[in-house]
Amino acid sequence: MALESLSVTLKNLWNFTIGKAATEICSGSASGAANTTKTLTFGITVGKANQLFADTFQINASGTKVMALGGSQGDAIANAFGETITFTMIKALRIVNEGSVPIEIFGHATYDPAALVKASTDALILPAYTSLQLIAYSAVEGYDSWAIAANDVLNIKNLSGLVGAVVSVEVVGLE
């Protein structure tokens, strides 16, 4: 059963309240492109997506999760109906470190890493209880997503040798 409909609202809006003392409080929001709400509907053109992957999983101490975004390298990913997804373009990606230990997002020396990290030596570290969110917010074709090659993967490593890491990953894109 192939997906026949999809509607996703992606929000990247920062509201804040800061203060020094009870009488000195400032509220506001970030300005510019960071304040973006993007709604994607079902399809394969600008402003559309046809696949959604969402999962929360545990990575054992010192373990690594290798997720196949664009092919057969790593663990296959599936949509809510259990169908394996092979992304060709990604519109949005969110990785949430829900645990108390840092995780690392990195490339792989054997096959092409996803565009998130370019080489096997490149890495992003997410401290405990943090998230990374990437949204291609342009309305111009070619800039509204980024390409995924045939063997692109998403590698997430638990940097703790003592306890497991809990991670949520969401990917919206085209198959």
C-alpha positions in Angstrom: 0.0 0.0 0.0 1.7 3.2 -1.2 1.1 6.5 0.6 -1.8 8.4 -1.0 -1.8 11.5 1.3 0.6 13.4 3.5 0.3 16.7 5.2 3.2 18.0 7.4 3.5 21.4 9.1 7.1 22.2 10.0 7.7 25.0 12.4 10.9 26.7 13.2 9.7 29.6 15.4 11.7 30.8 18.4 9.8 32.6 21.1 11.6 33.6 24.3 11.3 35.3 27.6 14.4 36.5 29.4 15.0 38.4 32.6 17.5 39.5 35.2 15.0 40.3 38.0 11.3 40.3 38.5 11.1 43.9 37.1 13.4 43.3 34.1 11.7 40.9 31.7 12.0 40.9 28.0 9.9 38.9 25.5 10.3 38.5 21.8 11.0 36.2 19.0 13.9 35.6 16.6 13.6 37.3 13.3 14.4 36.4 9.7 14.3 33.1 8.0 14.5 31.2 11.3 10.8 32.1 11.9 9.5 29.7 9.2 6.3 27.7 9.1 6.2 25.4 6.1 3.4 23.1 5.2 4.1 20.2 2.9 1.3 18.4 1.1 1.3 15.1 -0.8 3.2 15.1 -4.1 6.7 15.3 -5.7 7.2 19.0 -6.5 7.9 22.2 -4.6 6.0 22.3 -1.3 5.2 18.6 -1.4 6.6 15.4 0.0 5.5 11.7 -0.4 7.2 10.0 2.5 7.6 10.4 6.3 9.8 8.4 8.6 9.5 8.8 12.4 11.0 6.5 15.0 12.3 6.6 18.6 14.9 4.0 19.5 17.6 3.2 22.0 21.3 2.8 21.1 23.2 0.6 23.5 26.3 1.9 25.3 29.0 2.7 22.7 26.7 1.4 20.0 25.9 2.9 16.6 22.7 3.0 14.6 23.2 3.1 10.8 20.0 4.1 9.0 19.7 3.5 5.2 18.3 6.8 3.8 19.0 6.2 0.2 19.5 2.5 -0.4 20.4 -0.9 1.2 23.5 0.2 3.3 22.5 0.1 7.0 19.2 -0.6 8.6 16.1 -0.2 6.4 13.7 2.5 7.4 9.9 2.3 6.9 6.9 4.6 6.9 3.9 4.1 9.3 2.5 1.3 7.1 5.7 -0.7 7.3 6.8 0.0 3.8 10.5 0.4 3.3 11.5 4.0 2.3 14.3 4.9 -0.1 14.6 8.7 0.0 15.9 10.6 -3.1 15.3 14.1 -1.6 14.9 15.3 2.0 12.8 18.3 2.9 13.2 18.2 6.6 15.2 16.2 9.2 15.0 16.3 13.0 17.2 14.4 15.4 16.3 14.6 19.1 18.7 13.3 21.8 16.2 12.4 24.5 18.7 10.8 26.8 21.2 11.8 29.3 24.3 11.1 27.2 25.8 12.8 24.2 25.4 11.3 20.7 27.4 11.8 17.5 26.1 12.1 13.9 28.8 11.1 11.5 29.8 9.9 8.0 30.9 6.5 7.0 34.2 5.5 5.4 32.9 2.6 3.3 30.0 4.3 1.5 28.7 7.8 0.8 27.5 9.6 3.9 24.3 11.7 3.7 24.8 15.4 2.9 24.4 16.2 6.6 28.0 15.2 7.1 30.3 15.0 4.1 33.2 12.8 5.1 33.9 9.9 7.4 35.9 12.2 9.7 33.2 14.9 10.0 30.8 14.7 12.9 28.2 16.7 14.8 27.8 16.1 18.5 24.4 16.5 20.2 24.7 16.9 24.0 22.2 15.3 26.2 18.6 16.6 25.8 19.2 18.6 22.7 18.0 18.4 19.1 19.1 19.2 15.6 16.5 20.3 13.0 17.1 21.0 9.4 14.3 22.4 7.2 14.8 23.3 3.5 12.4 26.4 3.6 12.9 27.8 0.1 10.0 27.9 -2.3 12.4 27.6 -5.3 12.7 24.2 -6.9 16.2 22.8 -6.3 16.5 24.7 -3.0 13.5 23.2 -1.3 15.3 19.9 -0.5 18.6 18.2 -0.6 19.6 15.2 -2.6 20.2 11.7 -1.2 22.4 9.4 -3.1 22.0 5.6 -3.6 24.0 4.6 -0.5 23.6 7.6 1.8 23.1 6.7 5.4 22.5 8.5 8.7 24.9 7.2 11.4 24.2 8.0 15.1 26.6 6.8 17.7 26.1 6.7 21.5 29.2 8.4 23.0 28.7 6.9 26.4 30.3 3.6 27.2 28.0 3.1 30.3 24.4 3.7 29.4 22.1 3.6 26.4 21.0 6.7 24.5 17.4 7.4 23.5 17.0 9.1 20.1 14.1 10.2 17.9 14.5 10.7 14.2 12.0 12.2 11.8 12.6 12.6 8.1 10.2 14.1 5.5 11.0 13.9 1.8 10.6 12.3 -1.6 11.0 8.7 -2.6 
